[in-house]
Amino acid sequence: MALTLKHLFAVIMLSGAFSLVSAMLFVVMDAVDVAFTEAAVGAGVSTVLMLATMALTVRVQKETKKPILLPLVVVCLVGVLLIYGTLDMPNFGAFDSPAQAHLGSTYLNITYKDMGIPNVVTGILASYRGYDTLGETVVVLTAGLGVILLLSGLKGRKDKE
Amino acid sequence: MDSNLNFIFGHLPYWLFIILMLSGLFIVVSRGNLIKKIVGLNIFQTSVFMFYISIGKMKGGTAPILLDKSANNSAVIYSNPLPHVLILTAIVVGIATTALGLALIIKIREEYDSVEEDDIQKMDQKDLMKYNKKNVLETNS
């Protein structure tokens, strides 16, 4: 749908709906914290940002003829390689997969003893990986500064011309 | 035969996520509109998140929020919390990059009066040709 639609409003709304559906999928796969974040950030904030961008730029996509064969070939090639890569993976939800064998259960055992928080994901995020989360906020700060710097020159330029 | 079916159903989620990811990649590569490119990038990103989360899923497991004081000797199975932590960080970083990309689009539209890749490239080409001609004239005179 996003391929053929010309009205960007519909495209952006569909992208928001996609985020919401993916949040539900995260709940199904036991990642409730991720689902919260995806619903708030992916379906909420990013949709609003895209709508604001659309309001400041254009609403309807221009009719353009782009070659479709080369992208299709590239995408198919990447897809074949990726699917070939999954052939070695353990089954979905398997108990004996390498991802389950090591650290995951350790954190499940020690988080409550160390922090007293029953939510293991929050415990790891805020404590064991506190510096990483701090770095993440630095990334968000940098991005915010970048957006401000990019957009602060807008009005002045228009007045000058 | 049974093991074959088991293999296919066990890997089907991964393949679906890959197909979703490829549709995002296809939008990024084949569409000229910059806002659509960002939407495609978002789809790409979210499907990678799904793939990561699916690796942490355990059959019959529940969300990693402890029901007892310790997971040590309880009968409850918890899914792996580590991919969740990773993806939480990734989502927030993703929205930061998306915001920056959208700001860049607004700036591009300010300069070029278009958000279509073709128009922008055409204008760049024209500018380049003009610049080259001017340089040639200056070096000749």
Interface residues (C-beta under 8 A of the other chain):
Chain A: A2 L3 L8 V11 I12 S15 F18 S19 S22 L25 F26 M29 D30 A31 V32 D33 V34 T37 E38 V41 G42 V45 S46 L49 M50 A52 T53 M54 L56 T57 V58 Q61 K62 T64 K66 I68 P71 L72 V74 V75 V78 G79 L82 I83 T86 L87 M89 P90 N91 F92 G93 A94 F95 S97 A99 Q100 L103 G104 S105 Y107 L108 N109 T111 Y112 K113 P118 N119 V120 V121 I124 L125 R129 D132 T133 E136 V139 V140 T142 A143 G144 G146 V147 L150 L151 L154 R157 K158
Chain B: N6 F7 F9 G10 H11 L12 P13 Y14 W15 I18 I19 M21 L22 L25 F26 I27 V29 S30 R31 G32 N33 I35 K36 I38 V39 G40 N42 I43 T46 F49 M50 I53 S54 I55 G56 K57 M58 K59 G60 G61 T62 A63 P64 I65 L66 L67 K69 S70 A71 N72 Y78 S79 N80 P81 L82 P83 H84 V85 I87 L88 T89 I91 V92 V93 I95 A96 T97 T98 A99 L100 L102 A103 L104 I105 I106 K107 R109 E110 S114 V115 E116 D118 D119
